[in-house]
Each structure stands twice: as structure tokens, then as C-alpha cells.
């Protein structure tokens, strides 16, 4: 139970500390059906990895989420590693499927940020509002 609370608090802290521009780009991207699909797949992938490592490897929910996140972002600090054969096989599958999702997700956010910057440069005196609100 404490692990679930810690994961919830961690997610809350991350959401609060996300830079404003990134948050704007994500909000803007949520209008794009492709981005929404990628966002849902990333969340499902992180949740599936977290639950798998929690159940199979016996890690806490926080350690499971941490390992899932650093695996998908290719950071891989090396402080945790699966010990079971099924954990190792899942990790290989998880890496190959998850990295593509993360790259697609980040590409979509970056594209929205670039579009936002281009619109701001095209209309320097105008507040940055979505096109349908203007």
C-alpha cells in the first residue's frame, strides 16, 4: 500500500514540476488523435511493466515503476535487474516494444512545441491561444 501511495505522490510531484512549455506542448498535443493514442499506449505500457515486475520479480510498486521508466527511456542505471527467466524475457520484449512508443510520443510532443514556437514568431503580439479559440 505504501508503494502505491509513493507512486501516486511521485507522479503528482512530476506533474507539478514539469516545465511550463512542455506542459503547454502536451496539452496542445492532446487535441491530436495520434498523440492521444500514443499517450494511452505509453501509460498502459508503463502500467503493464510496473505490474509485471511487481508480481513476477517481487519488487515494490515504486521500484517496479522506476525500473519500467528507466528501461523505456534507455537510461538503465543498473541498480535493479530482473532475476527470473520470465522477467528477463519480458524485459527484452518490453524494451523492443516500449522504446518505439516512447520515441513516437516524444516526437509528437516536440512537433507540437515547434509548431507553438512558429506560431508565436508569426504573431509576436498575440497571446498563445489554440487556433479554435481565436
N, C-alpha and C positions, 0 to 999 in steps of 0.2 A: 504494500500500500504506500509506503514511504517513497518507493521508486516512482510510482505513478504521479504522486504529488510533486516530486523533484522534476520529473519530465515536464509536467504542466507549468511549473514555475520557470524552468529553463526556457520553454517556448515563449512564455509571456515576456521574459527579460529580452530574448532575442527580438521579438516583435517590437518592443518598446525602443530598443537601441538601434534598430535598422535605420540607416541614414535616410533622410527625407527624400532625396532624389530617387533612391532605389524604391522606396515605398510608393512614390508617385508613379514610377515606371511599372511597378507591379499592379497598382490599382488601374492604371490605363490599360495594361495588358489583359486584365480580367475581362475586358469587353470583347477580346478576340477569342472565338471558339477554339482555335488551335491551342492557344495558351491555356485556356481553362482545362482542356483535355490533358495537356502535359502536366499542369499543376495537380490535377486529381491523380494522375498516374504516379507522380513523384511522391505525393502524400501516401498513396497506397503502397508503393514500393518501400518507403521508409517504415511504414507501419508493419508490413509483412516481414521485413528484415528484423525489426525490433522484436516482434512476437516470436519469430523463429529462433533467434539467438536466446531469447528469454526462456523458451520452453526446452530447446534441444541442448544448449550449452549450459543452462542453469545460471546465467548471468542475471544481474538486476535489470530492471527495465531501463534505468539510466545508462548502465554500461552497454546494454543491447542497442539502445538508440544511438549512443555515442559511436559504437563500432559501425553501425549501419551508415551513419553520416560520414564518418571518415573514410569508409570504404567507397561509398558512392562519389565522394569528392576527390578520390585518389590520394588523400593525404597519407593515410596509413602510418600512424606513429609507431606501431609495432608493440604497443603495451598490452594489447589483447589479441588473441589469435584463437580460432576455433580448434578444439581438441578432438572432436568426434569426426568420424569419416563423413557422416551426413552433413555436419557443419562445414567441413572443408569443401565438399561437393556443392553445397548450396552457395557458398561464398563465391566459387568460380562462376556459377550461373548468375548470381546476384551482381557481380562485377560487370559481366558482359551485357546484361540487360539494363542495369541501372545507369551505367555511365552514359549510354546513348540518351536516356531520358533526361539526365541532369544537363548534358550539353545542349539538348534541344530546348530545355526550359530556360537556361541561362542565355542562349542565343535570342530567344523571344523577348526576354526582359531587356537585353542590350539593344535590340532593334527598337523597342518602344522608347528607350531612353534617348537614342539617337534621333528618332522622329520628334520627340519632345523638344530636344535641343534645336533641331532645324526649324520647328515652328516658332520657337522663342526668338531665333535670329531673324526669321522672316517678318515677325511682328513684334519688334522690341518694346513698344509702348503698351502692348496689350497684356492683360493678365493671362496666365497659363491655364486656360479652361479647355475642356474637351470640345471638339467641333460641334457636337449636337447641342451643347449648352449655349453657344454663341448666337 
